[in-house]
Amino acid sequence: MTVDILTFGCRLNTYESEVMRGHASTLDDTIIVNTCAVTAEAERQARQAIRRAHRERPDARIVVTGCAAQINPDAWAGLPGVHRVLGNVEKLRLESWAPGAPGAVADIMMATETAAHLVTEFAGRARAFVQVQQGCDHRCTFCIIPFGRGPSRSVPIGAIVDQVRTLVASGFNEVVLTGVDITSYGPDLPGAPRLGQMVRRLLALVPELPRLRLSSLDPAAIDEDLWRLIAEEPRLMPHLHLSLQAGSDLILKRMKRRHLTADARAVVARARDLRPGIAFGADLIAGFPTETEDLFMETLDFVAETDLTFLHVFPYSERPGTPAERMPAVAKAVRRERASRLRDAGLRNARRFYDTQIGREVAVLAETATNGHSEHFVPVQWAAPATPGQISRFRVHEANDTSLLAEPVLMAFL
């Protein structure tokens, strides 16, 4: 039996690929392509991968799924070698992977719940991803993802606890909670728990979990329980990634975001006050429609002012059917140039942060024998081999533009 999975896009797709790997384990000579629809480039890469897979393995059955397939199934069904297309709900159902099962793409906007699945491994990864939420009720003007994922719905806390316990028992020492909009967690569940309450209960019920991370957070929706955990819980890693998108109030309003720059500044300041030394990442879009050079400079200045460390930068990509697609466009060459300037600013901020780590001890999750990431999600390299998946202490003796260089202090498991 040969089942290969090609995963594009977010951490949620990574988790769902592992669910599909288990469901499809009895199939023979199958390639699953789990697509992303965030940008045109993500879709291009998936189409290119499908064509390549068909050339290299012409007898393999290719199954296409994910957000791009959900939004436009006919376009993907027509590609060479594609055997069937599955929607984002159908791909997680065991019966969809029975031999001879047909393709199916239901109306995602009618989805009402998120099924719980027990995943025990993540191929080639030292950290595990756990879905806590699915879909999105917001309508940012640039975003097509609600039409690929459907309305927001949450995984019950008990199912999340069971999944994390299973992963820790399988040897994972770090878990990342993921979803489309995890700060929207809970209102559809009994008692309407917020994200912070869920995280607090998870950590209390799984004391054997050493490290927990959160995927992207909406700056407008961090609840008080989560703030207390940021201040007091050492197992919640000192690294937050914000779904920021821009540092200009006018552009944020045109994006129909729920926060302004003052809100994002307040989040960064409060987190640094509660957890000194905390690191920040952020998603940013360069060249959003109507963005002038002056408006772009507001974002660039915001990055410098807040000293954001890890930037995930996208040149704006038109998504068919979104309001932003109809707004006055910025030239693609300008989008790429602005994205490059933002990335350069992020690299400068990251290097300054790396320099502050010299001489310190850091706890590192080894991802290979000689590299991993610290609590702050800073890349760390060393010479003496360590066991992937193990957490060990290192002393940093040097920093460069891409990582910290360190020596082991205690190679025993923490």
Secondary structure, 3 states (H helix, E strand, C coil): CCEEEEECCCHHHHHHHHHHHHHCCCCCCEEEEEECCCCHHHHHHHHHHHHHHHHHCCCCEEEEEEHHHHHCHHHHHCCCCEEEEECCCHHHCHHHHCCCCCCECCCHHHCCCCCCCCCCCCCCCCCEEEECEECCCCCCCCCCCHHHHCCCEECCHHHHHHHHHHHHHCCCCEEEEECCCHHHCCCCCCCCCCHHHHHHHHHHHCCCCCEEEECCECCCCCCHHHHHHHHHCCCECCEEEEEEECCCHHHHHHHCCCCCHHHHHHHHHHHHHHCCCCEEEEEEEECCCCCCHHHHHHHHHHHHHHCCCEEEEEECCCCCCCHHHHCCCCCHHHHHHHHHHHHHHHHHHHHHHHHHCCCCEEEEEECCCCEEECCCCCEEECCCCCCCCCEEEEEEEEECCCCEEEEEEECCCC
